[in-house]
Amino acid sequence: MAEADAPPTTLAALLRSARQRLSQAGIDEAALEARLLIEHFTQTDRTIALAHPERAVSAPEARAVAAALDRRVSGVPVHRIIGQREFFGLTLKLSPETLEPRPDTEVLVDLVLPILKRLAASGACRILDLGTGTGAIALALLQQVPTATAVGTDIQPGALVTAAANADLNGLGARFATRVSNWFSEIDGRFHVIVSNPPYIASKKIETLSREVREHDPIQALDGGADGLEAYRIIADQAATYLEPGGVVAVEIGYDQREAVVASFVARGFAVAGQSSDFGGHDRAVMFSSDGFKAPAAKRTWQ
């Protein structure tokens, strides 16, 4: 191998070359993604990179980064390559059966937290997370409310394996149970809070999604039927049977679905108890109650 073709030998040099390659491939956040990949495969962090840019990079590390860059350029999302993603302060492992949790979903957690804390202060508080995937929503709520317990459901057993592993990874396993269930089909008992980030992309729009999403997130977690609203109708139809008095149902929604989702729940006796927008100002989460409760507006400060 010619000297000019030799892999970078320091963190600084590796970061420069990785950033350049991703940028040339048209990846929007090339600098951030290059840093994430290098930190993961060299077991370093930003502090080390800033304080010791001359730190030597071993040949195995350089090869691992090169292979990761190849995968990223081919369309594999950076967090799929790393195998995990941060969500609401938690580290969550990913698997092929799970949707990659996005920051926008954190507004759903913010929306639910005030009522969850109020309910938990009065005694036991049970959460049902429909279509839990990685367990992101339920586990974030459990972390914030130490007396709560949660059941996460999914139609994919592999997703539940991942969710249970994430619960253990974050010290929440004792308060988190999983169950294979098609929405409420295998659920019994009542819950104080029912949450869900259901599939809400209209079937015909799946092909318009970015290849990172279309090719690597599970289709079952994306496809919401002909109009994208199929899951909301099911939840609205059945949630009251599983809701404790004073409890709430909260769902993530697509940016243009608020009116349709609200209409579906209101037609079944629910009232809007709160709603939130994401960092882009789009409608992102709505909370409903069946007893007229209304929560104070939740607002996330994005940094």
N, C-alpha and C positions, 0 to 999 in steps of 0.2 A: 504494500500500500504506500503510495506516495505521501510525503510528509503533509502536503496540502490537503490530502483526503483524510488525514487522521482525525478521529473524533475529538471534540473539545476536551481539554484536560482540567478545566476549572469550572466552578459553578457559574461565574460571570460569563465565560465564553460559551458555555452550554446554553445559558439563558438567551444570549444574543442570537445564537444560531437557531434555537427552537422558535423564538419569537419571529424571526425573519421567515422561517419556513411556513409557519401558520399564517402569517400576514400575506405571503405570496399566494397561499391557497385560498385567500378570500375570507378567512375566518375573522369575524368582527372583533371578538375580544382576544386577539392573539396574545397580547402581553399577559393577561390574566391566566389564560389557559396554559400557556407555556410555563408560567410559574407554578401552577397547580400540578402539572405533570412532573416537573423537575423535583419539586418538593416531595412528591409521593415516592418517586422511584429512587431518589437519593437519600430519603429519610432525613430531610433537612426542613427548615422553615424560613420564613422571610427574615427573621432576626439573624440567623446564621448567614444567609445570603448577603445581607447588608454588612455584617461585621466581618465576614471572612469570604469575600468574593473569590479569593485565590484558593479556596479549599479544593483539593484535588478530587476529581471525579474518576472513579475506577472504570476499567473497561466494561465490566458487567453492568454497571449503572448506566454508562453511555449507551450500551446496546439496548437496555431496557427502555430508555428514553426514546431512542431512535425508533424502536418498534411501536411505542405508544404514539409517536408523531405520525407514523405511517397509518395507524388505525384512525387517528383523528382526522387526517386529511381525507381518508376514505369515507368519512361521514359518521363514525362512531362518536357519540357525545363524550365530552371529557370526563364527566362523572361516571359514565358507564365503564370507561377505561380504568379509572381509579377504583371503581367498585363501591363507592360510597358517596354520600352527600350530606352536608350540614342542613339541618332544619330546626328552627326555633331553639338553637343551642345544642341540639342533639346530633350525634353522628349516626347516620342510618346506612346500613348496608343495602345494596341494590341487588336484584336478581332479574332474570329475563321475564319472570311472571309479575313484576311490580312496576308500576308507574314511577318515574323519577319525580320525587316531590319538588315542587317549585316554590320560590319565595312568595308568590302571590297567594298560595294556600295558607300562609301564616296569618292572613287577615281573618280567615275563618276561626282560627284559634283565638285571636284577639277578641273577636265578636262574642264568642261563647264564654270566655273566661270570667267575666263579671258575674253572670248568672250561675255558673258552675261553682264559683267560690261562695256565693250566697247560699246556694243549696247545700253545699258541703258543710257550711257552718252550722246547719240545723241537724246534721246527722250523716248517715251513710249516703253516698252519692255514686250512682252507677251510670256509666257511659256506654253507649252502643255505637261503634264505628262501622258503618256499612260500606263494604268494599275497601277494607283497611289498607291493602297493598303492603307497603313497608311498615305500616303502623304509625305513620307520621303524625296524623292528627290526634289519635288517641294517646300516643306516648307523650306528645307535647303537653296535652292537658293533664296527664298524670304527673308529669314533672312539676307542673305549676300548682297542682292541688294534691298534696300528699295523702289525703284521706280518701281520695276517689279510687274507684276500680273501673276497669273497662273490659269489654268484650269486643274483639275485632273479628269481623266476618269477611269472607271472600269466597268466590267460586273456585279459585285456584289454590289447591293445597300447597303448592310451592310458594305462593305468596305468603301464606300463613307461617310456613317454616321461617321465611325471612323476617316477618314481623315479630315472631317469638324470639328469634335471635337478636333482633334489635332491642326488644324489651330487656333481655338479659344483658346485652352490651351496655345499656344505659342504667342498669340497676333498677329496672321497673318490672321485672318478670313476675314478681310475687303478686302484682296487682293487675296483670294483664293476661287474659285468656283468649284463645282463638277458637273459631268454629267455622267449618265449611258450611256455607249457607248462600242460597240464591236470594239475596235481599232478606226478607223476614222468614223465609220458608222453614228454617230450622231453629228459629228463635222462640224462646218462651220467657215469661216474666216481664217485668216493666223496668224502664230506665228513666233517669231524671234528665238525661241529655242524649239525644240521638244526633249524630253528625255523619256527614257523607260528602266526599268529593266524587260524585258519580260520573260515569261517561256522559259527556254532553256535546260531543261533536256530531253533527248530522252526518249520516252515512256517506252521502255524496260528497262531503267536504274532506273526508279522510285523505283522499289523494292529493289535496292541495296543501297539506301540512308539510313542514320541512322534512327532509329525509331523516334528520336526526330523530324526530318524533315518530314519523310514519314507519320507519324501519326498525326502531329500537324500543319504543314503548309498546306494551301489549295492546293489541287492537281492542280486546274486551274492555280495557280501561279507558278507551277513547270513544268508541262508537256508541252514540246515544240513540240510535234508531233513525228513522226517516227524517224526523224533525229535531233530533237531539234532545228531546224531552221525555223519552220513554221512562227513564229511571225516576224522574221527578213525579210522574203520575203514580208509579208504584209506591213510592215512599209516602206521597200525600194520601193515597188510598188506605194505607195500612198502619201508618205511624201511630195514630191515636190509640190503637189497641195495645201498644207496647210502651206508652208514655205514662209516667207517673203524674199525678195532679201537680200542677205548677211547673211541669217540665217544659223543655223546648226542643225543637227540631231545627238544625242549622245545616245548610247545604252550600257548597260552592256552586257558582253558576258561570255560564259564558257571558261575555261582555254585553250581549244583546238579548239576554234571556230573562231579565228580571220581571218584566210585565207578565210574560207567559207563565213563569214559575210561580209568581205570587198569585195569579189567577187560579192556578191549579190547586194550591193549598187553601186559598180563601173559599173556593167552591166546596171544600170538604170540611169547613168549619174552623179553620185556623185563622189567626190574625198575625200580621207582621209585627214581630217583637224587636227587630233591629236589622240593620243592613250595613254593609261596609264596601268601600271601593279599594281597588288595589293601588300600587304605587304609580300606575299610569292614569289614575282617575277613572277607571272603568268599574262598573258594577261587578262585584266578585263574590259576595256572600250575603245570604239572607237567612234570618232566624225567625221562626214561627212559634207561637204558643196557641193553646186552645182555651185559655182562660183569661185572655185580655192583658197578660203581663207584657210590659214594654221595658226593654233594657235601655240604659243610657247609650248614646252613640259611641261606638268603639272607633278609635283612631290610632293608626300605626304611624310612628315617626320613622320615615325611611332615611337611611344613611348610606 
